[in-house]
Structures are given as C-alpha cells and as structure tokens.
C-alpha cells in the first residue's frame, strides 16, 4: 500500500474503454517473460531444438483452442481476434523465421524467437496508422505464449479470480481479456497497449472501463491499493482520499445515467433545430464491428477499412474470402450505405510473398493507391469482390491517397477491366457502383474542383490531411501537441474541398478523428459537410450535438471562426459560443474539462 502522504496519485494513460470503476487493485503476472536464456547449441542438437520449438507452438495452439471452446456468450463476437492469434502462430515471420534461425545460427529456440519478433517490431515501428501499428502487440502476445511453453514459466489464471477487483498487469493479451469474469472484474489497467489494440476492442465490447499505456503502473501499484480508473479520460487515481472517492462515485453515477440516456436517443435522426439532416456514420475495421455501429445508431458505414484481412493471413486473401466479408457487412446494414475503402497499406505490411525493399519513410512511399497501381492483380481481386458484394446493399467504393487526376483515371480504367472480366464470366455484380476518393493530401485539396468532375463523392481523411499539411507526426511525442484539427489552414482546406464538391453536385464527408468531437460539429456543418463518420461509440454524442444546434446560427458563427488566425483564438470562440452546451453533453470527453 502507498503511504498516507501519497494519496491521490494521478497516473495518465490511454483511455481504452469508457467508464469509471472504483475498487481494490489485483496485480496479475501477465505479459513479458522475465528472463530469456540465450545460448548456442551443438550441430547434433539442432533437430531436437527445432522439435522443441514446434512442440511449444502446438501447445500454444491447443491452449488458444481450449480458450475459444470455453468462451461464454458475451465474448462470442470477439472470437475473430483469437482466430487471428491462431493464424499468427503459423505466420512465416514468426514460425518459419524462428526455425530458420535455429538451423542457421545454431541458437536456442527462445533466442531465435526473440530475434524474429524484434525484426517484425522494427518494421511495424515505422508505420504511422495506429490500428496497423498496434498489430505488433498481437505478435508479441503470441510469442510470449510460446516462450512460456518453452520455459515453463507460470502465469496467473485470470478466470480463477473470485472477488470484485480492478486488474493491474504489465499487459493483457486478447486471450487474457476473454478470461475476465464480468461479475468479478470491474475494469483493468496495463503498462502497455493503446486504444486500437485488440484488448481495448474487447474491453469496449464488454463495456468495462480500461486504461492502457500507463508505462509503469505495475511498479507503482500493488494488490490491495484502492484505485479509481476513468477509461474515458485515460486516468488512474491511486490511493484516493475520501473526498475524491465521493466525488468519483457521483461522476460514475452521472456517467452511467448519461450512457443510458444516450443509448435511448441514439437511433433518433441527426437533425438540427432548423431541420437540416446530417448522416452520422461508423468507421469499422472488420465485419464484426457492424453490430456496434447499428447499436450506437449509425446511419451507415462511412469507412470500412479493409486492411485486416490482409494483415492477419499468411498469404493473400482470395476474392471469395473478401467477397464473403464485404457481403456480410452489406447484408447486415440492410440498405444503409457502406463505403468500402480499397487497400491503404504498403507491400511491406502484407502477409504475402511480395518482394519489395524496405522503405525509409513508408508514409510518403509506396502505399494505398500507389501500391495498388503496382500490384494490379491484388487490386483487381479486391475490386471484383467489392463489385460482387455491392449487389447485396448500398455499397460505395472509395480510393485512398489520391494526389492527382492520373491516379483516378488509372483506377477507373482498372475498374472497367474488372467489370468486363466479371461480365464475360457471367458473374453477378453491380455495374454502376459509386466511386469516390479520400481527400487526404494537400495536392488533392488544391485540385478538388478538377477531381470532383471525375468522382461521385469526396471523403476528407483529416488524420492524414493534418499530418501531411502541417508536417506533424502525431505519434512523435515531441511534436504531437502541434497536431491541431482546428489549425486555420486545415479549416480553410476543408471549406475549400466542401465548396468544390457542392459546385460539382457531389456529396462530401469527414471520416477522420476530427468527426468525433462535439467541438468541431458547429464548424463542419456550415461548411457544407453532408456526412460525419467516426468510431461507433462516438455516434450518439455527435448526433445529440447536431440536434442541439441551428445550422443558420452556425453559418454566422463560421464566418467569425474563419477570421481567426491561430488555433487558440478558434478554441476560445468555440468555447465561448458552445462550451457550456458541449460541457453539459460530454462531461467525460477527454480535454473538455
């Protein structure tokens, strides 16, 4: 326990799953294997060492299979995550690479496995997209399971916990998270992990608070310490005093009442006080998230990122596999729009046999449409799957990272080729599918009026647009605070793109993180944005914000905003005009207090 003088210690991390929990800490030994022996083996022992590694992998597979078989009903929608971990056990970057190292370098299994994982970690460290970057955590979780079976190191059994506690761990794998008994575990905190990790996804689906990425929580917290965790603000209070506990109990009650109220109103339309309707859509990574999009009142899928099926396979997915996944989403949405984005990763991220040299700066390299133009076979397979799935719903096709007209022309030419091939084969597909582009690089903003003539819709990807326009890597801790969605230059860019879309008679949406904040709604709506797309959990709050404002009032407000020269000035005017309204509606939104 911490001393009396150490009360109310605040630890800041990443909000993995919203909500507040108050209770005693329970430390569990999960995550990194403490000691990995490193030694050379004699040539005559190589074969038996390879066998030892293979046996450890087999044992790991059997463990995951047993966990999946015993999953209670509330975890069933997350079985795809454990399926992905099972596939990783056979991934060539881990399995084959480790065996090759044992044979070539004549080193023990633990050392060889660690070196293979370190190589993969180096590749993933250069990726800017958070969701893709955090897939290294899945690889680490899988390798830790193998290491435990190699070393015989014991770990705590989460399923055996028999009292109401808050879990504290260095890390929790998705398999660990699925062992949580909801009637016993109130929430959890970890040193590692982030919002887009699979463990965080499970926590959100179970609706239990979680704070991740605390770095040294396991060093500062002990079993029995009283904790308050706020999964929305990404905050942990260690050893709170009575006044703090009382205040947080009240906040917890208000939060739960607010959540219940939002849930009741989530399916109401997003219509302003003066009758202007806005579609509020969901961003999803995989088909299983569609249920969450519907439950939170999503009017459709504004961004279906399709990289998952490529990142969690040893080889490339087939047309049939892609088609089945896309069709499932279209059918579940029952006529509501589904915007499928084509591949937005580079060759070095796909689990295939493609031979491309490693890039120094992947964010500015061969990715997205550039990669698809080089690997037209992969692109055609995906396009064929999308065209076939479009028969089962209102499916739209979106191409990322367009920088100029040449890429649109080339992509449309390939799309025409795919249509002709499907026609010749007698395959049923949608010929008149709507084709749009992501506006996320400055050149596309400048050319928006020209590009609008060749596409059916725009979707502004504010995450990359901000990064490329202000030259800010938001994953870089030294400059992350300069990543500002309300930068005057960004607002001018969005307004310019919206005006170009309106002049051409096409729709325009926002699908980046900027769409998630109530602070941005009074600025984006009067610019002429037709749709906002975001993570499902943010949908109810954004819809409520839209219903609380007048579009006509926001138009005059926007005129004042566009006169401001700094982010601070813009924040001040938003706070002055809408701060109280937003505060009352979103008192748990990080950064609003």
Buried (B, 14 or more C-beta within 10 A) or exposed (E): EBEEEEBEBEBEBBBBBBBBBBBBBBBBEBBEBEEBEEEEBEEEBBEEBBEBBBEBBEBBBEBBEEBBEEBEEEBEBBBBBBEBBBBBBEBBBBBEBBBBBBBEBBBBBBBBBBBBBEEBBEBBEBBBBBBBBBBBBBBBBBBBBBBBBBBEBEBBEBBEBEEEBBBBBBBBBBBBBBBBEEEBBBBBBBBBBBBBBBBBBBBBBBBBBBBBBBEEBBEBBBEEBBBBBBBBBBBBBBBBEEEBBEEBEEBBEEBEEBBEEBEEEBBEEBBBEEEBEBBBBBBBBBBBBBBBBBBBBBBBBBBBBBBBBBBBBBEBBEBEBBBBBBBBBBBBBEEBBBBBBBBBBBBBBBBBEBEBEEBEEBBEBBBBBBBBBBBBEBBBBBBBBBBBBBBBBBBBBBBBBBBBBEBBEBBBEBBEEBBEBBEEEEBEBBEEBBBBBBBBBBEBBBBBBBBBEBBBBBBBBBBBBBBBBBEBBBBEEEEEEBBBBBBBEBBEBBBBBBBBBBEBEBBBBBBBBBBBBBBBBBBBBBBBBBBBBBBBBBBBBBBBBBBBBBBEBBEEBBEEBBEBEEBEBBBEBBBEBBBEBBBEBBBBBBEBE
